[in-house]
Amino acid sequence: MRAEGLSIADPEFWWQPLKQRMAHFAELREQGPFIQSATPNPLTGTDDQFFAVTRHAEVIEISRRPQDFCSGRGSTSIADLPEDAMEFFGSFIVMDDPRHARQRGIVSRAFTPKQLQRVLDSVDRICEEVIDEISEKGDVDLVETISQPFPLLVICDMMGIPRSEYATVLRATNVILGAGDPEILGGRDDILGALLEAGMELTSLMHQLAEERRAHPADDLTSALVNSEVGEDILAPHELGAFFILLAVAGNDTTRTAISLGMQLLAENPDQRALWQDDPERITPTAVEEIVRAASPVTFMRRTVTKDLTLSGRDFSEGDKLVLFYGAANRDPRVFDSPESFDVLRSPNPHVGFGGPGPHFCLGAHLARREVSVVFPKLFARLPDIEVAGDPVPLQAMGIPLVGGIKKLPVRFTPRRRSAS
C-alpha cells in the first residue's frame, strides 16, 4: 500500500500532485479490486479498517445495489459518525430508502423547469461577473478569483441568499471541506469544534432565510422548498439546514476543484487545450466529461456491507466498509483506452465522477456540467492567453479528503477591458 514511503491512508499522500496519486492507484488496481487498508479515526484515536475499491466494474456494481451496500450505517465517510452528526452534515447523502427517496424527491420536485432555467441563466451571468473582476489584472490566483466564487455565487443565487452573506457561506464551507488544513482553520486545534461551528453558521443562515420565505415567497429554491401545494410534503426545518450544508459544500467544492484541476490538466496538455480553444462549441461537451473523469473531484464515498456476501470472488461480512475511489475507477484500463491520457475528444466516456448508477448519483450533475461548460469557453474568449504560472497548492487535509482540493493556482494573462455589459 506504499509508494515513495506513503500509503493512501497517509495525509501527505493526498498532498502530492494528481498524476503521482493516480500512478500509485494504478499499482493498487492491478493487485485486485479490493485492497485492505486502515486509516486513523480522529474521533476515537483508533484505526478504521476498510477495503479500497479501485476498479470500475466493482464501483458500478456496489453503487447499483444499495440494499447490499448501504449509505446510512455509520456515514459515507470512512469514520463512523454519531447519528446526529451524520444528519447535521450529510442530509440525504447518508440515508437509505425510504428516507433518502423522500428527501431527494422533495428537492427534485422543487427544481421546476422554470426554476432550473433561472439557475442555468444565472451561471452565464455570474461567470461573466467573476471574469470581469480579474480581466484587467493580468496575474491572479485562479482558485480565489474564479474557481471558488463562481460556483458558490451560483448556489447563493439559487437559494436566494443575499450577497452580503457570501463571505459567511464561503468561510463556513471552507472549514467543513478543509478537512483540518491548518491555514483554513486559522491556527485552531479543535477541528471538531470548528466543524460544528461552521455547520451551525450555515444552518442558522438557512433557518433565517426560510422564515422570511415562508412569509414572503420569492423566485428561489428556498421558497420552493418551504412552501408547498396542498398535500405536498416539504422539508422539516432541521432537514432544510442539513440540505443546505450538503448543497453549499458539495455543490461548491466539487465544481471548484474541477475548474482548478481542469486548468492544470490543460496546462499539462497544451495540444488538448488548443483543440478545445479552437472549436469550443463542438468540443465542450466531451471536454467537460474528460475533466470530470481525469480530475475526479470527489475522492471517495463509503458504502457499508449489510449482510454476509461475496463480490468478485471476495467474501465480505456484514459491517465491512467498502470505500469507492472514483479516481482509480475512472482510470481503469479495462474500461478506458489510454486512461492516463487527457483526451478532450474521448467518447464514450462512462466515468463515475458523479458517482455510480443508483439512488445516490449526484443530484447536481447537470448544474456542475453547465458550470464547467460555461467557464472554460468564456475564459478562452475573454482571456485567450491565460496560462498557469506556478504549481498548484494542495489542500493539506488531515486524512483521506472527501474532495481532493486545490487551495491556490496562480495564472497570468494579458489584461483586457471588462465586458461592455
C-alpha positions in Angstrom: 0.0 0.0 0.0 3.0 2.3 0.0 4.6 4.5 -2.7 7.6 6.7 -2.0 7.1 5.9 1.7 3.4 7.0 1.7 0.2 5.0 1.7 -3.3 6.2 0.7 -4.0 6.4 4.4 -1.3 9.0 5.0 -2.4 12.6 4.8 0.8 13.5 2.9 -0.2 11.1 0.1 -3.1 13.4 -0.8 -0.8 16.5 -0.9 1.0 15.0 -3.9 0.2 16.1 -7.5 -2.8 14.3 -9.1 -0.5 12.4 -11.5 1.6 10.9 -8.7 -1.5 9.8 -6.7 -3.1 8.2 -9.8 0.2 6.3 -10.6 0.0 4.7 -7.2 -3.6 3.8 -7.6 -2.8 2.2 -10.9 -0.5 -0.2 -8.9 -3.2 -0.9 -6.4 -5.8 -1.5 -9.1 -3.7 -4.3 -10.6 -3.3 -6.0 -7.2 -7.1 -6.6 -7.2 -10.4 -4.7 -7.0 -10.3 -4.7 -3.2 -7.3 -3.7 -1.2 -7.5 -3.9 2.6 -6.2 -0.9 4.5 -6.7 1.3 7.6 -6.8 4.9 8.4 -6.7 6.7 11.8 -10.0 7.8 13.2 -9.7 11.4 14.6 -12.7 10.9 16.8 -11.6 7.7 18.6 -7.8 7.6 18.1 -8.0 4.1 16.7 -7.7 2.8 13.2 -10.7 2.3 10.9 -10.3 -0.8 8.7 -11.7 -0.6 5.2 -11.4 -2.1 1.7 -10.3 0.3 -1.0 -12.4 -0.4 -4.2 -10.3 0.6 -7.2 -11.8 -0.9 -10.3 -14.7 0.4 -12.4 -16.8 -2.7 -12.5 -16.9 -3.1 -8.7 -17.7 0.6 -8.2 -20.6 0.3 -10.6 -21.9 -2.9 -9.0 -21.7 -1.7 -5.4 -23.4 1.6 -6.4 -26.3 -0.1 -8.0 -27.0 -2.4 -5.0 -27.9 -0.1 -2.1 -29.7 -2.9 -0.3 -26.4 -4.8 0.0 -24.1 -1.8 0.2 -25.8 1.0 2.1 -25.0 4.6 2.9 -26.9 5.0 6.2 -24.9 2.9 8.6 -22.1 4.9 10.2 -21.8 7.5 7.4 -20.4 7.8 3.9 -17.1 9.0 5.4 -14.6 6.3 6.4 -15.0 7.1 10.1 -18.4 6.3 11.7 -20.1 9.4 12.9 -22.7 9.8 15.6 -26.2 9.7 14.1 -27.0 13.3 14.9 -23.7 14.4 13.3 -24.5 12.3 10.2 -27.8 14.1 9.6 -26.4 17.5 10.5 -23.6 17.3 7.9 -24.8 14.7 5.4 -28.5 15.2 4.7 -29.9 12.5 2.4 -26.4 11.6 1.1 -26.1 9.4 4.3 -29.6 8.0 4.2 -31.1 4.9 2.7 -34.6 4.4 1.3 -37.3 5.2 2.1 -35.9 8.3 4.0 -33.5 9.0 1.2 -36.1 8.7 -1.5 -38.5 11.1 0.4 -35.9 13.9 0.9 -34.4 13.6 -2.6 -37.8 13.6 -4.1 -38.8 16.8 -2.3 -35.7 18.6 -3.6 -36.0 17.2 -7.1 -39.7 18.4 -7.2 -38.6 21.9 -6.3 -36.5 22.1 -9.5 -39.3 23.0 -11.8 -38.4 23.8 -15.5 -38.8 27.5 -14.7 -36.6 27.2 -11.6 -33.9 25.2 -13.4 -33.8 27.6 -16.3 -33.4 30.6 -14.0 -30.4 28.8 -12.3 -28.8 27.9 -15.6 -29.2 31.5 -16.9 -27.5 32.8 -13.7 -24.5 30.6 -14.5 -23.7 32.7 -17.6 -24.3 36.0 -15.8 -22.2 35.1 -12.7 -19.4 33.7 -14.8 -19.1 37.0 -16.8 -19.2 38.8 -13.5 -16.2 36.9 -11.9 -14.2 37.2 -15.1 -14.8 40.9 -15.2 -13.3 41.2 -11.7 -10.0 39.8 -12.9 -9.8 40.8 -16.6 -7.7 44.0 -16.0 -5.3 42.4 -13.5 -3.2 40.0 -15.6 -1.9 38.0 -12.6 -4.3 36.3 -10.1 -4.9 33.1 -8.1 -7.5 31.2 -10.2 -8.9 29.5 -7.1 -9.5 32.7 -5.2 -10.9 34.7 -8.1 -12.7 32.2 -10.4 -12.9 28.6 -9.2 -14.0 29.5 -5.6 -16.5 32.4 -6.1 -18.2 31.2 -9.3 -20.0 28.0 -8.1 -20.6 29.4 -4.7 -22.3 32.6 -6.0 -24.4 30.4 -8.3 -25.6 28.4 -5.2 -26.2 31.5 -3.2 -28.2 33.0 -6.0 -30.2 29.7 -6.5 -31.1 29.6 -2.8 -31.9 33.3 -2.5 -29.0 34.1 -0.1 -28.0 37.8 -0.3 -24.5 38.7 -1.5 -23.9 40.2 2.0 -23.8 36.7 3.4 -21.4 35.3 0.7 -18.3 35.7 3.0 -20.1 33.7 5.7 -21.0 30.9 3.4 -17.5 30.8 1.9 -15.8 30.7 5.3 -18.0 28.0 6.7 -17.9 25.7 3.7 -14.1 26.1 3.5 -13.8 24.9 7.1 -16.1 21.9 6.6 -14.3 20.8 3.5 -10.8 21.9 4.6 -10.5 18.6 6.5 -8.3 20.1 9.1 -6.0 22.2 6.9 -4.2 24.5 9.3 -4.3 27.5 7.0 -8.1 27.2 6.6 -8.7 26.6 10.3 -6.7 29.7 11.1 -4.5 28.0 13.7 -7.3 26.3 15.6 -6.5 22.9 17.0 -10.1 22.0 17.8 -11.1 20.5 14.4 -14.4 19.0 15.5 -15.4 22.3 17.2 -14.6 24.3 14.1 -16.7 21.9 12.0 -19.7 22.2 14.3 -19.3 26.0 14.4 -19.3 26.2 10.6 -22.3 23.9 10.4 -24.2 26.0 12.9 -23.4 29.1 10.9 -24.9 27.7 7.7 -27.9 26.2 9.5 -28.7 29.5 11.2 -28.4 31.4 8.0 -30.8 29.0 6.3 -33.3 29.0 9.1 -33.5 32.8 9.0 -33.9 32.8 5.2 -36.6 30.0 5.4 -38.6 32.0 7.9 -38.5 35.0 5.6 -39.5 32.9 2.6 -42.5 31.3 4.4 -43.9 34.8 5.0 -42.7 36.3 1.7 -42.0 33.7 -1.0 -39.6 34.7 -3.8 -38.4 33.1 -7.1 -35.7 30.9 -5.5 -35.2 27.4 -4.4 -35.6 28.1 -0.7 -39.1 29.4 -1.3 -39.9 26.2 -3.3 -38.6 24.0 -0.5 -40.5 25.7 2.4 -43.8 26.4 0.6 -45.9 23.6 -0.9 -49.2 22.9 -2.7 -51.9 21.2 -0.7 -50.9 17.6 0.1 -47.3 18.0 -0.8 -44.5 17.2 1.6 -41.8 19.7 2.5 -38.5 19.5 4.3 -38.7 20.0 8.1 -36.6 22.8 9.5 -33.8 20.5 10.6 -33.8 18.8 7.2 -33.6 22.1 5.4 -30.5 23.1 7.3 -28.8 19.8 6.6 -29.7 20.0 2.9 -28.1 23.5 2.7 -24.9 22.3 4.2 -24.8 19.5 1.7 -25.6 21.8 -1.2 -23.2 24.5 -0.1 -20.3 22.1 0.4 -20.8 19.5 -2.3 -22.1 21.9 -4.9 -19.3 24.4 -4.3 -16.1 22.5 -3.7 -16.5 19.8 -6.3 -17.0 22.3 -9.1 -14.3 24.5 -7.7 -11.9 21.6 -7.8 -13.0 20.5 -11.3 -12.3 24.0 -12.6 -8.9 24.3 -10.9 -7.7 20.8 -11.9 -9.2 21.3 -15.3 -6.9 24.4 -15.8 -3.9 22.4 -14.6 -4.7 19.5 -16.9 -5.0 21.9 -19.9 -1.6 23.4 -18.9 -0.1 19.9 -18.9 -1.7 19.0 -22.2 -1.4 22.1 -24.5 -2.4 20.2 -27.6 -5.7 19.3 -26.0 -6.2 22.9 -24.9 -5.6 24.1 -28.5 -8.2 21.6 -29.8 -10.8 22.9 -27.4 -10.0 26.6 -27.7 -10.1 26.4 -31.5 -13.5 24.8 -31.6 -15.3 25.3 -28.2 -18.8 24.7 -29.5 -18.0 21.2 -30.8 -15.6 20.1 -28.2 -17.0 21.5 -24.9 -19.4 18.5 -24.2 -16.7 15.9 -24.4 -14.0 18.1 -22.8 -16.2 18.7 -19.7 -16.7 14.9 -19.3 -13.0 14.4 -19.6 -12.2 16.9 -16.9 -14.6 15.2 -14.6 -13.1 11.8 -15.4 -9.5 12.9 -15.1 -9.9 15.2 -12.1 -12.5 13.1 -10.2 -13.1 15.9 -7.7 -14.9 13.6 -5.3 -12.2 11.3 -3.9 -14.4 8.6 -2.4 -17.7 7.5 -0.9 -18.0 4.7 1.6 -20.6 2.0 1.5 -21.3 -0.5 4.3 -22.0 -4.2 3.7 -25.5 -5.0 5.1 -25.1 -8.8 5.2 -22.5 -11.5 4.6 -22.0 -11.8 0.8 -19.5 -12.5 -1.9 -18.5 -9.9 -4.6 -16.0 -10.6 -7.4 -14.7 -13.7 -5.6 -14.1 -11.9 -2.3 -16.1 -12.7 0.9 -17.4 -9.8 2.9 -19.0 -9.7 6.3 -21.9 -7.5 7.5 -20.4 -4.2 8.6 -17.4 -4.2 6.4 -16.6 -0.8 5.0 -16.0 -0.5 1.2 -14.5 2.8 0.1 -15.2 3.6 -3.6 -12.2 5.5 -5.0 -13.7 7.2 -8.1 -10.4 8.5 -9.5 -9.0 5.0 -9.6 -12.1 3.6 -11.2 -12.0 6.4 -13.8 -8.6 5.3 -15.0 -9.3 1.6 -15.1 -7.7 0.3 -18.4 -10.4 -2.4 -18.5 -12.9 0.4 -19.4 -10.9 3.3 -20.8 -8.4 3.3 -23.6 -5.1 5.1 -22.6 -6.7 6.0 -19.3 -3.8 8.2 -18.2 -4.1 10.4 -21.3 -6.2 13.5 -21.1 -8.3 13.5 -24.2 -10.9 16.2 -24.8 -12.4 14.2 -27.6 -12.8 11.0 -25.5 -16.0 9.2 -26.4 -17.6 7.1 -25.0 -16.6 8.2 -21.5 -18.5 6.1 -18.9 -16.8 7.8 -15.9 -18.1 7.7 -12.4 -17.1 11.2 -11.5 -20.6 11.9 -10.3 -20.9 8.6 -8.6 -22.0 5.2 -9.9 -25.6 4.4 -11.0 -28.2 4.1 -8.3 -30.1 6.3 -5.9 -27.0 8.3 -4.9 -26.0 9.5 -8.3 -25.1 13.2 -8.0 -28.3 15.3 -8.0 -26.3 18.4 -9.1 -24.5 16.7 -12.0 -26.5 18.8 -14.6 -25.6 22.1 -12.9 -21.9 21.1 -12.4 -21.6 20.2 -16.1 -23.2 23.5 -17.0 -20.8 25.5 -14.9 -17.7 23.8 -16.3 -19.0 24.0 -19.8 -19.5 27.8 -19.4 -16.4 28.8 -17.6 -13.7 27.4 -19.9 -15.1 28.8 -23.2 -15.7 32.2 -21.6 -12.1 32.2 -20.3 -10.8 31.2 -23.7 -12.8 34.0 -25.3 -12.2 36.8 -22.8 -8.6 35.9 -21.7 -7.3 33.8 -24.6 -3.7 33.6 -23.4 -4.5 32.7 -19.8 -1.9 30.2 -18.5 -0.8 28.5 -15.3 2.0 30.5 -13.8 3.1 28.2 -10.9 2.5 24.9 -9.1 -0.9 24.2 -7.6 -1.0 24.3 -3.8 -3.0 21.3 -2.5 -5.4 21.2 0.4 -3.5 19.8 3.4 -6.2 17.5 4.7 -5.6 15.6 8.0 -6.8 12.3 6.4 -8.2 11.0 3.2 -10.1 14.0 1.9 -13.6 13.8 0.5 -12.7 16.3 -2.2 -9.1 16.4 -3.4 -9.0 20.2 -3.4 -6.5 22.8 -4.5 -6.1 26.0 -2.4 -4.1 28.1 -4.9 -3.3 28.0 -8.6 -1.5 31.1 -10.0 -2.4 32.1 -13.5 -1.4 35.0 -15.8 -2.8 36.6 -18.9 -2.7 39.8 -21.0 -5.0 42.3 -19.2 -8.2 43.1 -21.0 -11.1 45.5 -20.6 -14.1 44.5 -18.6 -17.1 43.4 -20.7 -19.4 46.2 -22.0 -22.3 44.9 -20.0 
